[in-house]
């Protein structure tokens, strides 16, 4: 079983894709995280209902994350 914090550690300064509880997908460069899986993403794009929008830098609370996919 892969531990989420190990995935985040290996993905620092790389692009990751996140699936959120409200079915949005975020993709951006992971620049930081903490033990609660709160994350900071740069150059982030949000995808919802086939619509993509650029939202730049995001501070994301970890309890909203369902899945993490390294790119």
N, C-alpha and C positions, 0 to 999 in steps of 0.2 A: 504494500500500500504506500502510495506517495503522499508525503506530508505537505500540506499547503505552504508552510513557511519555508521548506526546503526548495519548493518550486519558485517562490518569490526571491529567495536568496540567489538562485542561479539565473534569475531573469532580470536582475537589476541592470539598468541602462539598456535593456532590450525591449522589444515590443511584446505586449501581451494582449490577449482578448479576454474580457470578463463578461459573464452572463449574470445579470442582476435579477433580483426577486420579481421585479415588475416587467420582466421579459425584454428589457433593453439590453443591448450589447454595447460595450465600450471597448475600443481598441486604442492603445497608446503606449508610449515609452514609460516604463516603470522607473521612477527616479528615487523612490523611497517607500518604506513601509515600517510598521511596528509590530509588536507581539500580538496585537488584536486584529491584525490584517488590515488596518487602516492603510490606505495607499495614496501616493501622489503620482499622477500620470501627467505627462506632457504630450503635446501634439495629439490630443485625444479626439476621436471621432465617435459619435453616438449613432447607433442604428436602431430604429424602431419602426415597425410596419413598413419595411423596405425603404424608408427615408433615412438618408445619411446627413448628419450635420457636424461640422467642426466646432468643438467647444473649447479647445486649447488646454490649459492646465486645470486639472481637477484634483480635489482632495476628496477621497471616497472613503466612507465608513465601511469597515470590514464586514459588518453583519448584514449588508445588502448583497453580498457576493454569493452566488450559487456555484459557479464554476470558474476556473482559471485555466486558460490555454496559452502556453508559450508559443510565440511565433518564430 
